[in-house]
Amino acid sequence: MKRVQVVLEEWQHNWLIEEAERQLLSVSAFLRQLITQAIDQRQTATATQDPLWEIVGIGAGPEDGVNSENLDLFLYPLPQPTQLLRVAEARIESD
């Protein structure tokens, strides 16, 4: 934990004391609880309120099977390996 010094308005300090007493917590524990809740709410709100989330899923992919997951296979196809036969594996043609 880190010790910090915070300057509060008188009414804020009084409210913190009253609420902490109601919840049977120290002011420090109650303040940590409030900060944790505020962080959780902001992180959740930030992710869900991002306007970019509104466009997720609005487009349909092409019918040829190309999508963002396999695009490189179509743009940069790997050379097909040629099968090399070893001398011991040489094909023997039968009549």
N, CA, C and O atoms as a MOPAC input file, in Angstrom:
PM7 MOZYME 1SCF
protein

 N      0.84100 1    -1.18000 1     0.00000 1
 C      0.00000 1     0.00000 1     0.00000 1
 C      0.88000 1     1.23600 1     0.00000 1
 O      2.04200 1     1.20700 1     0.40700 1
 N      0.30200 1     2.28900 1    -0.45700 1
 C      0.98500 1     3.57500 1    -0.54600 1
 C      0.25400 1     4.58000 1     0.32100 1
 O     -0.97300 1     4.67100 1     0.27500 1
 N      0.98300 1     5.31700 1     1.09200 1
 C      0.37100 1     6.35000 1     1.92900 1
 C      0.31200 1     7.64300 1     1.11800 1
 O      1.31500 1     8.07000 1     0.54700 1
 N     -0.86800 1     8.26200 1     1.06900 1
 C     -1.03300 1     9.51300 1     0.33600 1
 C     -1.70900 1    10.54200 1     1.23600 1
 O     -2.38200 1    10.20600 1     2.21000 1
 N     -1.50800 1    11.77500 1     0.88300 1
 C     -2.14600 1    12.86100 1     1.61600 1
 C     -3.09000 1    13.56300 1     0.64700 1
 O     -2.69700 1    13.94300 1    -0.45600 1
 N     -4.34300 1    13.72800 1     1.07200 1
 C     -5.36900 1    14.30200 1     0.20800 1
 C     -5.99500 1    15.49100 1     0.92600 1
 O     -6.25100 1    15.44200 1     2.12900 1
 N     -6.23300 1    16.54400 1     0.18300 1
 C     -6.91100 1    17.71000 1     0.73600 1
 C     -8.37600 1    17.63400 1     0.32500 1
 O     -8.69300 1    17.59000 1    -0.86400 1
 N     -9.27100 1    17.61900 1     1.31600 1
 C    -10.70300 1    17.49800 1     1.06900 1
 C    -11.43200 1    18.73400 1     1.56600 1
 O    -10.96800 1    19.45300 1     2.45100 1
 N    -12.57900 1    18.95000 1     0.96800 1
 C    -13.48800 1    19.96400 1     1.50200 1
 C    -14.00600 1    19.45900 1     2.84400 1
 O    -14.03700 1    18.25200 1     3.08400 1
 N    -14.40500 1    20.35600 1     3.69900 1
 C    -14.90400 1    19.97200 1     5.02800 1
 C    -16.09100 1    19.01300 1     4.91200 1
 O    -16.15100 1    18.00800 1     5.62000 1
 N    -17.03200 1    19.32700 1     4.02100 1
 C    -18.21900 1    18.49700 1     3.88700 1
 C    -17.87800 1    17.10800 1     3.36200 1
 O    -18.52400 1    16.12900 1     3.73400 1
 N    -16.84700 1    17.01300 1     2.48300 1
 C    -16.42200 1    15.71600 1     1.97000 1
 C    -15.84900 1    14.85500 1     3.09300 1
 O    -16.14000 1    13.66300 1     3.19500 1
 N    -15.03600 1    15.47900 1     3.92500 1
 C    -14.43400 1    14.76500 1     5.04300 1
 C    -15.51300 1    14.27900 1     6.01300 1
 O    -15.46900 1    13.13800 1     6.47500 1
 N    -16.47000 1    15.13900 1     6.31800 1
 C    -17.55900 1    14.76100 1     7.22400 1
 C    -18.37500 1    13.60900 1     6.64900 1
 O    -18.73000 1    12.67300 1     7.36500 1
 N    -18.67200 1    13.68300 1     5.34600 1
 C    -19.43000 1    12.61100 1     4.70500 1
 C    -18.66600 1    11.29000 1     4.76300 1
 O    -19.24800 1    10.24500 1     5.05400 1
 N    -17.35300 1    11.33700 1     4.48600 1
 C    -16.54000 1    10.12700 1     4.54000 1
 C    -16.56200 1     9.49800 1     5.93100 1
 O    -16.69600 1     8.28100 1     6.06600 1
 N    -16.43300 1    10.30900 1     6.93600 1
 C    -16.44000 1     9.80300 1     8.31000 1
 C    -17.77500 1     9.13400 1     8.61900 1
 O    -17.81200 1     8.02700 1     9.15500 1
 N    -18.87100 1     9.81200 1     8.27800 1
 C    -20.20100 1     9.26200 1     8.55700 1
 C    -20.45300 1     7.94900 1     7.82100 1
 O    -20.94200 1     6.98400 1     8.40900 1
 N    -20.11900 1     7.91800 1     6.54200 1
 C    -20.33700 1     6.70600 1     5.74800 1
 C    -19.45100 1     5.55700 1     6.21400 1
 O    -19.89800 1     4.41100 1     6.26600 1
 N    -18.21500 1     5.85300 1     6.55000 1
 C    -17.30100 1     4.82200 1     7.03600 1
 C    -17.82000 1     4.23100 1     8.34000 1
 O    -17.77100 1     3.01700 1     8.53900 1
 N    -18.31400 1     5.08200 1     9.22100 1
 C    -18.86300 1     4.59400 1    10.48900 1
 C    -20.09300 1     3.72600 1    10.25600 1
 O    -20.27200 1     2.71200 1    10.93100 1
 N    -20.94100 1     4.11500 1     9.30600 1
 C    -22.13400 1     3.33200 1     8.98500 1
 C    -21.78700 1     1.93300 1     8.49100 1
 O    -22.49500 1     0.96400 1     8.76100 1
 N    -20.69300 1     1.85600 1     7.76900 1
 C    -20.29300 1     0.56400 1     7.20200 1
 C    -19.27300 1    -0.16300 1     8.07800 1
 O    -18.73600 1    -1.20100 1     7.69100 1
 N    -19.01500 1     0.39100 1     9.25000 1
 C    -18.06300 1    -0.18900 1    10.20400 1
 C    -16.67400 1    -0.36200 1     9.59700 1
 O    -16.01300 1    -1.38200 1     9.78800 1
 N    -16.25400 1     0.66000 1     8.86500 1
 C    -14.93400 1     0.66600 1     8.23100 1
 C    -14.16300 1     1.88800 1     8.69700 1
 O    -14.73700 1     2.86600 1     9.17600 1
 N    -12.85800 1     1.81000 1     8.54600 1
 C    -12.06200 1     3.02000 1     8.76700 1
 C    -12.26100 1     3.92800 1     7.55500 1
 O    -12.69500 1     3.47900 1     6.49500 1
 N    -11.94100 1     5.19700 1     7.72600 1
 C    -12.06400 1     6.13400 1     6.59800 1
 C    -11.16200 1     5.68000 1     5.45500 1
 O    -11.55100 1     5.75600 1     4.29000 1
 N     -9.95500 1     5.20800 1     5.78300 1
 C     -9.02500 1     4.75100 1     4.74400 1
 C     -9.58700 1     3.55900 1     3.97500 1
 O     -9.53100 1     3.52800 1     2.74500 1
 N    -10.12400 1     2.58200 1     4.69300 1
 C    -10.68600 1     1.40000 1     4.02500 1
 C    -11.88100 1     1.78300 1     3.16400 1
 O    -12.03700 1     1.28200 1     2.05100 1
 N    -12.72400 1     2.67400 1     3.68100 1
 C    -13.89000 1     3.11000 1     2.92100 1
 C    -13.46900 1     3.88500 1     1.67000 1
 O    -14.05200 1     3.71100 1     0.60000 1
 N    -12.47200 1     4.72500 1     1.81100 1
 C    -11.97700 1     5.49300 1     0.66500 1
 C    -11.37500 1     4.56700 1    -0.39800 1
 O    -11.59000 1     4.77200 1    -1.59300 1
 N    -10.62200 1     3.55100 1     0.03400 1
 C    -10.08000 1     2.57300 1    -0.92200 1
 C    -11.20500 1     1.85800 1    -1.65400 1
 O    -11.12200 1     1.62500 1    -2.86000 1
 N    -12.25600 1     1.51200 1    -0.92000 1
 C    -13.42000 1     0.84900 1    -1.51600 1
 C    -14.07500 1     1.75100 1    -2.56500 1
 O    -14.41000 1     1.29400 1    -3.65800 1
 N    -14.25500 1     3.02300 1    -2.23200 1
 C    -14.85100 1     3.96600 1    -3.18800 1
 C    -13.99300 1     4.11400 1    -4.44100 1
 O    -14.51300 1     4.14700 1    -5.55700 1
 N    -12.68700 1     4.20200 1    -4.25300 1
 C    -11.78000 1     4.36500 1    -5.39800 1
 C    -11.82600 1     3.12400 1    -6.28500 1
 O    -11.85600 1     3.24600 1    -7.50900 1
 N    -11.83200 1     1.93600 1    -5.69000 1
 C    -11.90400 1     0.69600 1    -6.45900 1
 C    -13.19300 1     0.63600 1    -7.27500 1
 O    -13.17200 1     0.26100 1    -8.44700 1
 N    -14.31000 1     1.00400 1    -6.65600 1
 C    -15.58900 1     1.01000 1    -7.37000 1
 C    -15.56900 1     2.00800 1    -8.52300 1
 O    -16.06000 1     1.71100 1    -9.61200 1
 N    -15.00400 1     3.19000 1    -8.28800 1
 C    -14.93900 1     4.20800 1    -9.33700 1
 C    -14.08400 1     3.73100 1   -10.51000 1
 O    -14.43000 1     3.95900 1   -11.66900 1
 N    -12.97600 1     3.07300 1   -10.20900 1
 C    -12.09900 1     2.55800 1   -11.27200 1
 C    -12.83900 1     1.49100 1   -12.07400 1
 O    -12.81400 1     1.51000 1   -13.30400 1
 N    -13.49500 1     0.56300 1   -11.38500 1
 C    -14.24700 1    -0.49500 1   -12.08000 1
 C    -15.32100 1     0.09200 1   -12.98400 1
 O    -15.47700 1    -0.34900 1   -14.12200 1
 N    -16.06500 1     1.08100 1   -12.49300 1
 C    -17.12700 1     1.69800 1   -13.28900 1
 C    -16.56400 1     2.40700 1   -14.50600 1
 O    -17.12800 1     2.31600 1   -15.59700 1
 N    -15.46800 1     3.10500 1   -14.33100 1
 C    -14.88200 1     3.82600 1   -15.47500 1
 C    -14.35900 1     2.87800 1   -16.53000 1
 O    -14.54800 1     3.10500 1   -17.72500 1
 N    -13.70100 1     1.81300 1   -16.09500 1
 C    -13.16800 1     0.86300 1   -17.06600 1
 C    -14.29100 1     0.18500 1   -17.83000 1
 O    -14.18600 1    -0.00100 1   -19.04200 1
 N    -15.34800 1    -0.18200 1   -17.15500 1
 C    -16.48900 1    -0.80900 1   -17.81200 1
 C    -17.16900 1     0.18100 1   -18.74700 1
 O    -17.48700 1    -0.15000 1   -19.88900 1
 N    -17.39000 1     1.38800 1   -18.26000 1
 C    -18.06400 1     2.40600 1   -19.06400 1
 C    -17.22900 1     2.78100 1   -20.27500 1
 O    -17.77400 1     2.98200 1   -21.36100 1
 N    -15.93100 1     2.87800 1   -20.11100 1
 C    -15.06400 1     3.26500 1   -21.21900 1
 C    -15.14800 1     2.24200 1   -22.34100 1
 O    -15.23700 1     2.61100 1   -23.51200 1
 N    -15.12000 1     0.97200 1   -21.99800 1
 C    -15.15800 1    -0.06400 1   -23.02900 1
 C    -16.50800 1    -0.12400 1   -23.72600 1
 O    -16.56200 1    -0.28900 1   -24.94400 1
 N    -17.59300 1     0.00500 1   -22.98600 1
 C    -18.91200 1    -0.14200 1   -23.59000 1
 C    -19.40700 1     1.13500 1   -24.25700 1
 O    -20.28500 1     1.07000 1   -25.11700 1
 N    -18.87400 1     2.28300 1   -23.88800 1
 C    -19.34000 1     3.53600 1   -24.48100 1
 C    -18.48400 1     3.97900 1   -25.66200 1
 O    -18.76000 1     5.01900 1   -26.26100 1
 N    -17.48000 1     3.23500 1   -25.99800 1
 C    -16.64200 1     3.58800 1   -27.12900 1
 C    -17.47600 1     3.50100 1   -28.40200 1
 O    -18.04500 1     2.44600 1   -28.68400 1
 N    -17.56300 1     4.58100 1   -29.17800 1
 C    -18.40100 1     4.57600 1   -30.38300 1
 C    -17.99000 1     3.52100 1   -31.40600 1
 O    -18.81100 1     3.12200 1   -32.23200 1
 N    -16.75600 1     3.06700 1   -31.37400 1
 C    -16.33700 1     2.04800 1   -32.33100 1
 C    -17.06900 1     0.72800 1   -32.12400 1
 O    -17.20700 1    -0.05300 1   -33.06500 1
 N    -17.54200 1     0.46700 1   -30.90300 1
 C    -18.27800 1    -0.76500 1   -30.65600 1
 C    -19.59500 1    -0.79400 1   -31.42300 1
 O    -20.15700 1    -1.87000 1   -31.63100 1
 N    -20.09300 1     0.34500 1   -31.84100 1
 C    -21.35000 1     0.38800 1   -32.58500 1
 C    -21.22200 1    -0.22400 1   -33.98300 1
 O    -22.22200 1    -0.65300 1   -34.55900 1
 N    -20.01300 1    -0.26800 1   -34.52900 1
 C    -19.84600 1    -0.79600 1   -35.88500 1
 C    -19.44100 1    -2.26500 1   -35.91500 1
 O    -19.36200 1    -2.87000 1   -36.98400 1
 N    -19.18800 1    -2.83200 1   -34.75000 1
 C    -18.78400 1    -4.23400 1   -34.71300 1
 C    -19.92000 1    -5.11300 1   -35.22500 1
 O    -21.04600 1    -5.05600 1   -34.73000 1
 N    -19.60000 1    -5.91500 1   -36.21400 1
 C    -20.55800 1    -6.88200 1   -36.73800 1
 C    -21.52900 1    -6.35900 1   -37.77400 1
 O    -22.43100 1    -7.09200 1   -38.18100 1
 N    -21.38200 1    -5.10700 1   -38.22300 1
 C    -22.35900 1    -4.59200 1   -39.19200 1
 C    -22.08000 1    -5.06000 1   -40.62100 1
 O    -22.97000 1    -5.03000 1   -41.47000 1
 N    -20.86700 1    -5.48200 1   -40.88000 1
 C    -20.52700 1    -5.89800 1   -42.23200 1
 C    -20.56100 1    -7.40100 1   -42.37900 1
 O    -20.32300 1    -8.14600 1   -41.42800 1
 N    -20.85900 1    -7.82900 1   -43.57800 1
 C    -20.84400 1    -9.25600 1   -43.87200 1
 C    -19.58400 1    -9.55300 1   -44.67100 1
 O    -19.17400 1    -8.75700 1   -45.51500 1
 N    -18.99100 1   -10.66800 1   -44.40800 1
 C    -17.77300 1   -11.04100 1   -45.10900 1
 C    -18.06800 1   -11.53300 1   -46.50600 1
 O    -19.21300 1   -11.86100 1   -46.81900 1
 N    -17.05200 1   -11.58900 1   -47.35400 1
 C    -17.25400 1   -12.08600 1   -48.71900 1
 C    -17.56600 1   -13.57300 1   -48.70400 1
 O    -17.26700 1   -14.28200 1   -47.74400 1
 N    -18.16300 1   -14.01700 1   -49.77300 1
 C    -18.58300 1   -15.40900 1   -49.84200 1
 C    -17.46400 1   -16.33500 1   -50.30000 1
 O    -17.66400 1   -17.54600 1   -50.38900 1
 N    -16.28200 1   -15.77900 1   -50.59300 1
 C    -15.17300 1   -16.61200 1   -51.04300 1
 C    -14.35900 1   -17.18500 1   -49.89600 1
 O    -13.36200 1   -17.86900 1   -50.12600 1
 N    -14.77200 1   -16.91500 1   -48.66700 1
 C    -14.08400 1   -17.49000 1   -47.51900 1
 C    -12.91800 1   -16.66900 1   -47.00400 1
 O    -12.29400 1   -17.04500 1   -46.01100 1
 N    -12.60700 1   -15.55000 1   -47.65700 1
 C    -11.50700 1   -14.71100 1   -47.20100 1
 C    -12.01400 1   -13.82600 1   -46.06200 1
 O    -13.03400 1   -13.14800 1   -46.19000 1
 N    -11.29600 1   -13.84700 1   -44.96700 1
 C    -11.64300 1   -12.97800 1   -43.85000 1
 C    -10.36700 1   -12.48000 1   -43.18700 1
 O     -9.26800 1   -12.81300 1   -43.63100 1
 N    -10.49900 1   -11.70000 1   -42.14700 1
 C     -9.32600 1   -11.10800 1   -41.51200 1
 C     -8.42300 1   -12.14900 1   -40.86900 1
 O     -7.23800 1   -11.89500 1   -40.65700 1
 N     -8.96200 1   -13.29600 1   -40.56300 1
 C     -8.15300 1   -14.32900 1   -39.92600 1
 C     -7.28200 1   -15.10300 1   -40.91700 1
 O     -6.22100 1   -15.60400 1   -40.54400 1
 N     -7.71500 1   -15.20400 1   -42.16000 1
 C     -6.94800 1   -15.99400 1   -43.12900 1
 C     -6.51100 1   -15.17400 1   -44.35000 1
 O     -6.11500 1   -15.74400 1   -45.36700 1
 N     -6.57800 1   -13.87600 1   -44.25400 1
 C     -6.24900 1   -13.01000 1   -45.38500 1
 C     -4.82800 1   -13.22000 1   -45.88900 1
 O     -4.59400 1   -13.21300 1   -47.09800 1
 N     -3.88600 1   -13.40300 1   -44.98600 1
 C     -2.49400 1   -13.58900 1   -45.39600 1
 C     -2.31200 1   -14.81200 1   -46.28300 1
 O     -1.45400 1   -14.81200 1   -47.16600 1
 N     -3.09700 1   -15.84100 1   -46.06400 1
 C     -2.97600 1   -17.03700 1   -46.89600 1
 C     -3.33600 1   -16.74200 1   -48.35000 1
 O     -2.79500 1   -17.36400 1   -49.26400 1
 N     -4.25400 1   -15.78900 1   -48.56300 1
 C     -4.65200 1   -15.42800 1   -49.92400 1
 C     -3.70800 1   -14.40200 1   -50.53700 1
 O     -3.43300 1   -14.43700 1   -51.73700 1
 N     -3.20900 1   -13.47900 1   -49.69600 1
 C     -2.30800 1   -12.45800 1   -50.21400 1
 C     -0.89600 1   -12.97700 1   -50.42700 1
 O     -0.23100 1   -12.60700 1   -51.39500 1
 N     -0.45000 1   -13.81400 1   -49.54300 1
 C      0.92000 1   -14.31900 1   -49.59100 1
 C      0.90500 1   -15.84300 1   -49.51100 1
 O      1.29900 1   -16.41600 1   -48.49600 1
 N      0.45800 1   -16.48900 1   -50.56400 1
 C      0.37400 1   -17.94900 1   -50.48900 1
 C      1.75900 1   -18.57400 1   -50.34500 1
 O      2.72900 1   -18.12300 1   -50.95300 1
 N      1.82400 1   -19.59800 1   -49.54700 1
 C      3.08100 1   -20.31500 1   -49.37400 1
 C      3.29500 1   -21.23100 1   -50.56200 1
 O      2.34800 1   -21.83600 1   -51.06500 1
 N      4.53700 1   -21.33400 1   -51.01100 1
 C      4.78200 1   -22.25200 1   -52.13900 1
 C      4.45500 1   -23.67700 1   -51.71100 1
 O      4.76400 1   -24.10400 1   -50.59900 1
 N      3.83000 1   -24.38500 1   -52.62000 1
 C      3.46800 1   -25.77300 1   -52.33000 1
 C      4.73600 1   -26.61700 1   -52.36600 1
 O      5.49800 1   -26.55500 1   -53.33000 1
 N      4.95800 1   -27.39400 1   -51.33200 1
 C      6.18100 1   -28.21700 1   -51.31500 1
 C      6.10800 1   -29.29000 1   -52.40200 1
 O      5.08000 1   -29.93500 1   -52.60500 1
 N      7.21500 1   -29.45300 1   -53.07600 1
 C      7.27500 1   -30.52000 1   -54.08200 1
 C      7.78400 1   -31.76700 1   -53.38500 1
 O      8.65600 1   -31.70600 1   -52.51900 1
 N      7.23900 1   -32.86000 1   -53.76800 1
 C      7.62600 1   -34.09300 1   -53.11300 1
 C      8.87300 1   -34.63500 1   -53.78700 1
 O      8.85700 1   -35.01900 1   -54.95600 1
 N      9.94300 1   -34.65600 1   -53.02700 1
 C     11.19400 1   -35.20300 1   -53.54500 1
 C     11.30000 1   -36.65300 1   -53.11100 1
 O     11.06000 1   -36.99600 1   -51.95300 1
 N     11.65600 1   -37.48100 1   -54.04800 1
 C     11.81600 1   -38.89300 1   -53.74200 1
 C     13.28300 1   -39.18500 1   -53.50500 1
 O     14.15600 1   -38.72300 1   -54.23900 1
 N     13.52900 1   -39.94600 1   -52.48600 1
 C     14.90000 1   -40.39100 1   -52.22700 1
 C     15.17400 1   -41.60900 1   -53.10100 1
 O     14.25600 1   -42.22900 1   -53.63700 1
 N     16.42500 1   -41.92900 1   -53.22900 1
 C     16.80300 1   -43.04400 1   -54.09200 1
 C     16.10300 1   -44.32000 1   -53.64100 1
 O     15.62000 1   -45.08900 1   -54.47200 1
 N     16.04400 1   -44.54500 1   -52.35500 1
 C     15.42200 1   -45.77200 1   -51.84800 1
 C     13.91100 1   -45.75000 1   -52.03300 1
 O     13.26100 1   -46.79300 1   -51.96500 1
 N     13.35500 1   -44.57600 1   -52.26600 1
 C     11.91100 1   -44.45100 1   -52.41500 1
 C     11.48900 1   -44.32000 1   -53.88700 1
 O     10.31900 1   -44.08100 1   -54.18500 1
 N     12.43400 1   -44.47500 1   -54.77800 1
 C     12.12700 1   -44.27500 1   -56.18900 1
 C     10.98100 1   -45.18700 1   -56.60700 1
 O     10.90100 1   -46.35200 1   -56.21700 1
 N     10.12100 1   -44.62300 1   -57.39900 1
 C      8.97000 1   -45.39300 1   -57.85400 1
 C      9.41200 1   -46.43000 1   -58.89000 1
 O     10.18500 1   -46.15100 1   -59.80600 1
 N      8.89800 1   -47.60100 1   -58.70300 1
 C      9.18600 1   -48.67200 1   -59.66900 1
 C      7.89900 1   -48.88500 1   -60.44700 1
 O      6.84400 1   -49.18800 1   -59.89000 1
 N      8.02600 1   -48.71600 1   -61.74500 1
 C      6.85100 1   -48.88600 1   -62.57000 1
 C      6.72300 1   -50.33200 1   -62.96400 1
 O      7.65700 1   -50.96800 1   -63.45100 1
 N      5.53400 1   -50.82100 1   -62.73300 1
 C      5.28500 1   -52.23500 1   -63.09500 1
 C      4.56900 1   -52.29500 1   -64.42600 1
 O      3.84300 1   -51.37700 1   -64.80700 1
 N      4.79000 1   -53.39500 1   -65.12500 1
 C      4.19000 1   -53.57300 1   -66.44000 1
 C      2.74900 1   -53.89200 1   -66.35200 1
 O      2.09200 1   -54.07300 1   -67.37700 1

